[in-house]
Amino acid sequence: MNAQKIADDIYRIAVNIEDRDYRFEGIWPLPNGISINAYLIRDEKNVLIDLTQDIMDFPRDFSAQLGDASLSVEDIDIVVVNHMEPDHTGWLREFCARNSKAVIYCSEKAVPLLAAFMGIGAGRIVVVTDGMTLSLGRHELQFFSTPNIHWPETIMTWERTRGILFSGDAFGSYGSVPADVMSDGRITAERRRFYLDEARRYYANIVATFSASVLKGIEKIARLDIRIICPSHGIVWQERPGEIVEEYRRLAGYGSGPGEREVTLVWGSMYGNTEKAVGTITDALRARGIPVRVFHVPADDVSYILASAWRSNGLIFCMPTYDYQMFPPMAHVIDELLRKRMRNKKVFRCGSYGWVGGAQKDFLAMTEKSGWEICGSYEWKGAMTGQDHGTLRRLVGEFADRVIA
């Protein structure tokens, strides 16, 4: 990868994680990879906005890209830390060992993290305040406090002269970015849809818990004349930057308001008795014109279930009783949904049981404070009968009417 020019003396310095076995944050699958983006501003003072992770050959690649812009590590005067997470700062300790002059600009809350993660003391740090500006010569930076997007110390950096927002993890997405792509102005409509879909999954996995903070952050930057958005992951939004902002606004809104008139159905089955309900459920939903996305646990990764469930107004959990409780893979999924503060959902639960039930009681206890509207349930002993199919079809139809109400 070479350094990619965004505007006069402003470059994207990036690497891609493309190992299919690598899991982002140790959890989320990356079948299409992910980029880690930093940005270089050449001026009277040379500035890096964020760095990279100290894994694979990333530091070497990063240094080589600085060379593409006729600079070395030792030529950097300022490192702006928008976000302390190690995928953006993991190389900072080694970087500071090689460059003894660079000063770190960060929020006050980042200071103890710099000490804890990197052993960097206050003598090399300048604490930025909300709205503070910094002249580099031909460029002027302004810093905005945007806490909990998605750590408490996060900031965004605004390059005022050219209207470029360096947004950190906000407005990011999964998906590696090829060397010939970089921005939304260089991709096909199909590829644009891909990055938007991966932005939705990234949001549901990484940012959704902090949706209230996302909306506050969007409100803070609303008055800026944003011409380019440079996130820490994914493509640069150079042609239509407002598109990704509005997508994030919509995604954040699902955290407190109703979702789309659609259903995410998650099912798991031990011996096939619960599985036989899936066709009846999907038929009943589609008969009322309701889109439904179906996921099977534990086969389907929770990363994709989160992305679907986050935007759906209706959720259906189809699972058997297991040891007098919920089917464990389904309990894990529900726990993840609740951790993301997924509220205002209409929910239906069904499933088979053997000796006695117990899954429904366990389910209700787990979701008692979820903010979900439990719109019914149905359980059957052993194998489904024709009567069970009929009853379930009727109940799901009634549930569907509430989803679209």
Secondary structure, DSSP 8 states (H G I E B T S, - for coil): ---EEEETTEEEEEEEE--TT-EETTTEE-TT-EEEEEEEE-SSS-EEE----SSTTHHHHHHHHHHHTT--GGG--EEE-S--SHHHHTTHHHHHHH-SS-EEEE-GGGHHHIIIII---GGGEEE--TT-EEE-SS-EEEEEE-TTSSSTT-EEEEETTTTEEEEETTT--SB---TTT-BGGGS-HHHHHHHHHHHHHHIIIIIGGGHHHHHHHHHHHTTS--SEEEESSS-BB-S-HHHHHHHHHHHHHTTTS--EEEEEEEE--SSSTTTTHHHHHHHHHHHTT--EEEEETTTS-HHHHHHHHHHEEEEEEE--EETTEE-HHHHHHHHHHHHTT--S-EEEEEEEESSS--HHHHHHHHTTTS--EEEEEEEEESS--HHHHHHHHHHHHHHHHHH--
